[in-house]
Amino acid sequence: MTSRIHGDLQFVRATAADVADVLAVLDHSAAWLTAAGIQQWPDRFVTEWITPAVERGETWLVRANGRTAGTVTLDWSDPVWSDCVGRAGYLHRMAVERWAAGTGSAILTWAADRARAHDAAVLRLDCVATNPGLRAYYETAGFHHRGDVEVGGAPGQRSGGGTRTLVSRYELLL
C-alpha cells in the first residue's frame, strides 16, 4: 500500500479491495448533487468506470482520522486536453463525504504537489459547464478557465436528452 500524509489527511493509493469505498464516496456525492438539483454526475457509478484507474494506481482514498473522507484520481494524460502540449497532471472524480466538507482544497493542494513532483508544469481538470458553483470554486482555487468542449458524457451528465456533455476545462499553473 502506498500512502502519503498531507497535513491531517492521509492519501492512500486505492487497490482492488478499496473499489467499494471509492464507489461509496462517489455515489454519496452524486446523490447530494442530484438532491441539490445539480446535473453533474450519474446517479450511481459502476465498478467498470473506476477499476481501470485503480489498477493503474491513479486513484486515491483520502482518510481523516481513519475514516474515508474522499477520493480523487490523478493521472498524466487526458484526451479532453489533446490540443494542449506540455507535461501536466489531470484531476478526475474528486469527491468528499459531506461530513468532510472543506477537504477539497487540501486535495487540490496535494494534487498540485504530486504533479510538481512529476515535473508537470500545470494541473488540469474539467467539470460540467452547467455547474457555476463548481466553476467558481476552481477559479477561487487559482485555476484558469481554458475553454469549453463537448465530450461523451455519462447519463447523469447529458443535457437535453443528448449523448454529449459540455465541460469546462481548467488549468492551474504550478
N, C-alpha and C positions, 0 to 999 in steps of 0.2 A: 504494500500500500504506500503510495506517495502522498505525503501531506505537507502543508506549509502553514505556518502560523502568520497571520497578518492582523496585528492589533489583538483584539479579543476574539477574533474569529479563526477557525481552523478550516483550511481548504484541503479537502481530501479527494484525490482522484477517484472517480466512481469506477466500480467494477461491475461485472455482470450481476453480482449479488446485490448491488445497490440500485438497479434499474427501477424497482418498485418504489424506492424512496424518491428518485428523480421524478418519476411519473406522478407521485402523490403531490409533490410541490407544484409541478406544472398544472396538474388538474385543479388544485386548490386555487391557484392564481387565475386560471381560466374561468372557474366558477365565479370568483369575485369580480372579474372583468365583465362577465355576462350579466351578473346581478346589477352592476353599475351602469349597464347599457352601453358598454364599450365592445365593439365588434373587432376583436384583435386576434384571438386565438380560437382554435376549435374547442368545442365543449369538453372534449377529452382527448388526451394524447394517446397514441398507441405505441407499444413496445418497438415496433419496426422503425418508427421515426427516431427513436432515441438510441437504440442498440449500436448502430454503426459508429457514432461519435464516442460512445462509451468504449467500444472495442479498440478504437484508435487512441484512447487515452486523453480525449479532448474535453470530457465532461467532468465537472467537479461538483461535489456536495460542499455546502458551506455550513459549518456547525458552530453553534454558540452554546457554551455550557453543556456540551454533549448532545444537544438536540439539533436536528436538521433544520436550519433556518432558511436555506435557499439552495439554488443550483445555478450553474452557468456553464456554457460551453465556449471554449476559446480554441480557435483553430487558425490556420495560416493561409487559407485560400477561400475564395467565395466567388462563384460565377456572377453574382449580382454586381460585383466590382470589376469585372473583366476588362473594362475600359480604362482602368486606373493602374498605373505602374507603381513600383516601389514595394519594399518589404513592409508588410502590415500584419497585425493581429486582427481577427474577426470575432466579434462577440455575438453569441446566439443564445436564445432561450434563457435569458436571465430572469429568474423569478425568486420571490421571497415569500415566506409564510407571513400572514397578516400580523402575527404576534412579533415578528422580527422587522416590522416596517422601519425603514431608515437604513437597513443593511445594504441596500442597492448602491449607495455612494461608496461604501467600503469595497464592494465587489468591483465597481468601476476602477477604483484606485488599484486594487490587486491586479486586475486585468491589464491595466496600463503598465504596471511594474513588470508583469510577466512578458508583455510584448517588448518592452525595452530590453529585458534580459535576452530576448531572442533577436536583438538588433533590428527590431521593427521601428520605422520612423513614425508610424501612425497606428491608432486603434480605430477600427471601423465597425459599424453596426448598421442595421436597418430596422425600421419599425413601421407598422401600418401608418399610412399618411393621414388616416382619419382619426388619429388619437392625438389631439392637440396638447393634452396634458403631458403625455409621454414625450412628445417632441420638445415641449418647453423644459421638461426635466433634463433631457440630454443637452439642450442648449445651455441651461444653467450650469451643468457639469463641465462646460467648456467644449463640447462637441460643436462642430460647424456643419450646417446643412450642405450637402453636396448633390442635391437634386433628387428627383423622384423618378422611379422606374416601375414598370409593371412586371410582375412575376407570377408564376403559377402559385396560387395560394391554397392553403388548407381550407376545408369547408367553412370553418368559422371566420376566416378572414375575407372571403369573397364577398364583394358588394354587388347589389343589383342582380343577384342570381347568376352572375357570370362565373368564369373559371379563372379569372385573373385578379390579382390584388395589387393595388398601388402602394408601394413602400417608399418611405423617405430614407435616404442614405445620410449617415452622419459620420464624421471623422474627427478624431482628436489628435492633434499634433503632439508627439512625445518628445 
